């Protein structure tokens, strides 16, 4: 299929100093939880991006010295020459597809507590480390500054030897020493590196100049800079010092990579920001410098990308999360397949992996992070092992993904969904406040499935065990989802809530009763008990607080509302919104008992109880997999009543209720392994430590 000529501008080559990018698609640096610990896994992931058409593919933060290391977080490392070979794995993988490889050199200063090296952190001025460890950074003296400059230059030379085409000088996200020197709040020096803005920028200027002197003849020098910290006068702002800094350094780097800070602002979830949300802060940069500019904003629309270029705001379309969701986004545009792009949903499950010190994963792209470990490719899959048909029961996230991949393999697939629409849990959850983007998970898969001649889809088709056996297919996959518990049991309560049996059924609600509702009747005084700690408790509190005649008290045994969303960097926004909506928050409390019009809570530390008036109880505790069909079929198999079924597997929430990302992964895993090794026997590649005696 021919490329749409409207997008031709995106495929123009662009010079960056001494190198030239083959197109305008630029995977900006992003963390991934693999780094120095899993270099082959990391290299394969970046190589897939290059194969998918990203003209520039960058690393994550790469530590340049052990006096600034981020243990336990797994970043890249270029401490000495021994790290070069691991870095070359990535550059070779990227160059194999004609793309440029970029490296983001980082010295994190008092953002890095040095838990492994145990060296004292250093900062422009003395003070506690940002990481909340009980240790303070010491102020850098002139010798320390000279050492830092030397370490950065040495790392740049190693980067060139490792094969990188673009070497970063990094001042962003409130994480790096260069940014700390530029910030008034972190730089209280009285010498030539402190005070006036020109002095606070001095070290950055020196490092830019020295990096160009070291490698600028063959490598482009990029400068990543957060032009606005969204702190007003308390920080760097695009209408103040941010613009002045760009003007001071305008022509020094070969490329400007601009964003906002901190990381939670740079990577806002879709619940709190739309595509292109950084434009108001970064749009000015291109008017100040003659050098190419890359910017981000979770761009997934090719029309929005073209508009940024034609308006003269950007030279490159930067992406982290969209390149994770679809490493082949550029290739699909090049081939005229824009409708097949797997669009980022802005859920930040990718970020959560890094924040949990685990390799990256993605809701939309279950192959992310598995390219080397399991040999998975986002666009190709092994062909079918036989002509046997497959029945997939359930059209939620897991069932859709499993059916899609089985269809790609070439199997004859029947997808049976009990309701009148595909999507399962997504159909309700996408109508909750801020979660509309999750509909992309359903829409992408449904669109592709309906193009496949070997896939039959049946709606309004509930199946029991007799119907499945009568279907006479040798392979059956059960993806019947889950339901929220209505008795209060979960992480905290291991038996039904005391007094729950005394409440009228209409006074006890779960997310199953509320997802998809907009308005609704007044519920009076609502006590919402959140023992789940992910999105659902907070989003339902927001939904109900907007309903007339409803007062919400959110009770959680965690210290924060939706506490797990600290890993997706949105917890502070969730709790802030609920406070603004007038939701009463009772944190560090568990629900201990209920009566017809009261709920008793208990402090998790002291056990001291308090009583809340209550008209309606909402329980967000745990989910039970709807595995009755699977268990019935398994029993019949064991008793010889379904001998023709050679494969019987439960997947997704039916097997293990969890996130949408987990459901997608389990559906994908089942499709990959059909008629192969069982998933628990398919050991994946591991990078083992090298032991020398």
ABEGO torsion letter per residue (X at the ends): XBBBAAAAAAABBBBBEABBBABABBBBBBBAGAEAABAAAAAAAAAAAAAAGBABBBBBBBBABAABBAOABBBBBBABAAAAAAAAAAAAAAAAAGBBBBBBBBBAEAABAGAAAGBBBBBABBEBBAAGBBBBBBBBBAAAAAAAAAAAAAAAAAAAAAGBABBBBBBBGGABAAAAAABAAABABABAABEBAAAAAAAAAAAAAAAAAAAAAABBBBBBBBABAGAEAABBBAABAAAAAAAAAAAABABBBBBBOBAAAABBBAAABBBGAAAAAAAAAAAABABBBBBBGGBABAAAAAAAAAAGABABBBBAAAAAABAAAAAAAAAGAAAABBBBAGAGAAAAAAAAGBBBBBAABAABGAAAAAGBBAABBBBBABABBBBBBEABAAAAAAAAAAAAAGBBBBBBBABABBGEAAAAAAABBGAAAAAAAAAAAAAAAAABAABBBBBGBBBBAAAAAAAGBABBBBBAEBBBBAAGBEAABABBBBGAAABBAAABBBAAAABGBABEBBAEBBBBBBAAGBAAAAAAAAAAAABBGBBBBBBBABABBGAAAAAAGAAAAAAAAAAAAGBBBBBGBBBABBBAABBBBBBAAAGBBBBBBBABBBBBBBBBBBAAAAAAAAAAAAAGABAABABBBBBEAAABBBBAAAAAAAAAAAAAABGBBBAAABBBBBBBBBBBX
